[in-house]
Amino acid sequence: MSVTMPKYVGCLHDFTKTTHHLSRMIRQSYIGLQYLHNQGILHLDINPTNILYDGQFNAYVADFGLSLY
């Protein structure tokens, strides 16, 4: 089974031109980090390269190499 991600025509800069889109991306990143902390996980390396976005710009926290559990 393969999964095909929807494609967004344009770039992240174009997508975040409205405050609605930008606040949504920040809010999703915050919710992800809050969930991790509630589970007792400290990421310890949050930076822009460790927040990934799918084709619809949903946020995903990535790279748990420095995390503490």
N, CA, C and O of each residue as an XYZ file, in Angstrom:
276
protein
N       0.840     -1.174      0.000
C       0.000      0.000      0.000
C       0.882      1.232      0.000
O       1.804      1.336      0.808
N       0.616      2.136     -0.870
C       1.400      3.369     -0.907
C       0.499      4.557     -0.599
O      -0.708      4.534     -0.840
N       1.121      5.582     -0.066
C       0.394      6.800      0.292
C       0.902      7.919     -0.590
O       2.109      8.141     -0.683
N       0.012      8.609     -1.225
C       0.380      9.753     -2.052
C       0.001     11.022     -1.319
O      -1.168     11.244     -1.004
N       0.988     11.849     -1.051
C       0.750     13.113     -0.365
C       0.229     14.126     -1.378
O       0.736     14.193     -2.498
N      -0.766     14.909     -1.006
C      -1.240     15.963     -1.918
C      -0.140     16.998     -2.138
O       0.648     17.286     -1.237
N      -0.100     17.537     -3.320
C       0.932     18.525     -3.640
C       0.372     19.933     -3.539
O      -0.766     20.195     -3.928
N       1.182     20.827     -3.016
C       0.823     22.235     -2.927
C       1.634     22.974     -3.973
O       2.861     22.876     -3.988
N       0.977     23.701     -4.835
C       1.678     24.454     -5.860
C       2.042     25.806     -5.267
O       1.166     26.605     -4.934
N       3.301     26.047     -5.141
C       3.790     27.278     -4.540
C       4.850     26.952     -3.514
O       5.464     25.887     -3.566
N       5.067     27.850     -2.595
C       6.078     27.620     -1.570
C       5.511     27.986     -0.202
O       4.443     28.588     -0.092
N       6.248     27.610      0.830
C       5.810     27.885      2.195
C       5.595     29.378      2.405
O       4.655     29.776      3.092
N       6.450     30.202      1.826
C       6.315     31.653      1.966
C       4.960     32.123      1.423
O       4.305     32.962      2.042
N       4.539     31.592      0.279
C       3.238     31.967     -0.283
C       2.100     31.532      0.628
O       1.123     32.261      0.797
N       2.224     30.345      1.216
C       1.169     29.803      2.067
C       1.000     30.614      3.343
O      -0.123     30.776      3.820
N       2.076     31.120      3.898
C       2.020     31.812      5.188
C       1.801     33.315      5.054
O       2.019     34.050      6.017
N       1.384     33.781      3.909
C       1.149     35.216      3.742
C      -0.028     35.714      4.567
O      -0.093     36.897      4.901
N      -0.949     34.838      4.896
C      -2.060     35.258      5.736
C      -1.776     34.848      7.176
O      -1.166     33.808      7.421
N      -2.212     35.651      8.109
C      -1.970     35.341      9.516
C      -2.742     34.092      9.933
O      -2.333     33.401     10.866
N      -3.844     33.792      9.263
C      -4.602     32.583      9.582
C      -3.742     31.344      9.361
O      -3.660     30.481     10.236
N      -3.105     31.251      8.209
C      -2.275     30.087      7.911
C      -1.078     30.006      8.846
O      -0.752     28.931      9.349
N      -0.436     31.116      9.078
C       0.733     31.120      9.953
C       0.355     30.748     11.384
O       1.059     29.966     12.023
N      -0.739     31.291     11.891
C      -1.149     30.967     13.256
C      -1.556     29.500     13.357
O      -1.336     28.875     14.395
N      -2.141     28.944     12.310
C      -2.499     27.521     12.298
C      -1.253     26.653     12.400
O      -1.233     25.680     13.154
N      -0.225     26.994     11.654
C       1.022     26.228     11.677
C       1.681     26.309     13.057
O       2.163     25.301     13.573
N       1.704     27.480     13.643
C       2.299     27.651     14.976
C       1.479     26.899     16.012
O       2.039     26.245     16.892
N       0.162     26.988     15.916
C      -0.709     26.307     16.866
C      -0.525     24.793     16.792
O      -0.465     24.132     17.829
N      -0.436     24.241     15.606
C      -0.240     22.803     15.467
C       1.109     22.371     16.039
O       1.208     21.313     16.659
N       2.130     23.169     15.836
C       3.450     22.859     16.398
C       3.378     22.865     17.920
O       3.927     21.978     18.574
N       2.705     23.861     18.483
C       2.545     23.966     19.932
C       1.781     22.771     20.492
O       2.178     22.210     21.514
N       0.697     22.377     19.841
C      -0.102     21.249     20.304
C       0.722     19.964     20.295
O       0.609     19.147     21.209
N       1.545     19.786     19.271
C       2.417     18.615     19.209
C       3.416     18.586     20.352
O       3.630     17.542     20.968
N       4.026     19.727     20.636
C       4.992     19.802     21.738
C       4.302     19.624     23.087
O       4.845     18.985     23.988
N       3.120     20.185     23.221
C       2.370     20.032     24.461
C       2.031     18.560     24.704
O       2.114     18.085     25.836
N       1.655     17.849     23.664
C       1.359     16.428     23.791
C       2.602     15.667     24.258
O       2.525     14.834     25.161
N       3.739     15.958     23.638
C       4.984     15.286     24.032
C       5.296     15.530     25.503
O       5.626     14.596     26.235
N       5.194     16.770     25.930
C       5.484     17.106     27.325
C       4.517     16.408     28.276
O       4.922     15.963     29.350
N       3.251     16.307     27.897
C       2.272     15.595     28.721
C       2.600     14.105     28.837
O       2.209     13.450     29.803
N       3.319     13.578     27.846
C       3.742     12.180     27.868
C       5.096     12.008     28.562
O       5.610     10.893     28.648
N       5.673     13.104     29.055
C       6.965     13.046     29.737
C       8.153     13.065     28.798
O       9.247     12.649     29.181
N       7.963     13.538     27.578
C       9.036     13.577     26.581
C       9.482     15.024     26.384
O       8.665     15.904     26.111
N      10.783     15.258     26.525
C      11.366     16.571     26.258
C      12.137     16.484     24.949
O      13.057     15.674     24.835
N      11.791     17.284     23.980
C      12.409     17.215     22.657
C      13.858     17.714     22.683
O      14.749     17.043     22.163
N      14.096     18.854     23.267
C      15.421     19.462     23.460
C      16.128     19.939     22.192
O      17.284     20.358     22.260
N      15.471     19.885     21.051
C      16.113     20.365     19.821
C      15.079     20.955     18.864
O      15.106     20.679     17.665
N      14.167     21.768     19.402
C      13.153     22.375     18.530
C      13.773     23.534     17.770
O      14.326     24.465     18.357
N      13.670     23.457     16.474
C      14.102     24.524     15.572
C      13.316     24.341     14.277
O      12.664     23.311     14.108
N      13.355     25.291     13.373
C      12.517     25.208     12.171
C      12.731     23.944     11.338
O      11.796     23.489     10.678
N      13.922     23.369     11.348
C      14.153     22.174     10.538
C      13.552     20.921     11.163
O      13.468     19.886     10.501
N      13.136     20.993     12.418
C      12.544     19.829     13.079
C      11.031     19.893     13.165
O      10.413     19.058     13.826
N      10.433     20.860     12.515
C       8.979     20.904     12.348
C       8.726     20.669     10.860
O       9.087     21.488     10.015
N       8.102     19.541     10.562
C       7.846     19.166      9.174
C       6.390     19.438      8.834
O       5.529     19.459      9.714
N       6.120     19.647      7.545
C       4.765     19.926      7.082
C       4.433     19.020      5.911
O       5.271     18.784      5.040
N       3.201     18.511      5.892
C       2.776     17.696      4.762
C       2.256     18.601      3.646
O       2.401     19.821      3.708
N       1.658     18.000      2.639
C       1.183     18.757      1.483
C       0.103     19.771      1.791
O      -0.107     20.710      1.023
N      -0.595     19.591      2.925
C      -1.624     20.542      3.326
C      -1.134     21.423      4.476
O      -1.920     22.109      5.128
N       0.166     21.389      4.708
C       0.841     22.180      5.744
C       0.358     21.874      7.157
O       0.227     22.772      7.989
N       0.097     20.595      7.418
C      -0.124     20.136      8.783
C       1.244     19.912      9.410
O       2.135     19.354      8.770
N       1.417     20.340     10.650
C       2.722     20.297     11.313
C       2.975     18.953     11.973
O       2.066     18.336     12.529
N       4.236     18.504     11.902
C       4.692     17.282     12.556
C       6.035     17.571     13.216
O       6.937     18.126     12.588
N       6.163     17.191     14.481
C       7.434     17.347     15.188
C       8.313     16.158     14.813
O       7.849     15.018     14.828
N       9.582     16.412     14.477
C      10.486     15.359     14.023
C      11.840     15.447     14.735
O      12.099     16.395     15.477
N      12.681     14.471     14.507
C      14.066     14.381     14.991
C      14.132     14.352     16.517
O      14.328     15.380     17.166
N      13.966     13.172     17.063
C      13.965     12.989     18.507
C      15.319     12.497     19.039
O      15.389     11.869     20.095
N      16.386     12.790     18.296
C      17.714     12.307     18.673
C      18.213     12.789     20.017
O      18.939     12.053     20.687
N      17.862     13.981     20.440
C      18.313     14.534     21.727
C      17.256     14.459     22.813
O      17.452     14.970     23.915
N      16.137     13.823     22.505
C      14.995     13.793     23.437
C      15.306     13.038     24.715
O      16.119     12.114     24.731
N      14.646     13.448     25.781
C      14.678     12.738     27.053
C      13.291     12.196     27.329
O      12.296     12.902     27.167
N      13.228     10.937     27.747
C      11.951     10.290     28.029
C      11.799     10.072     29.511
O      10.784      9.536     29.956
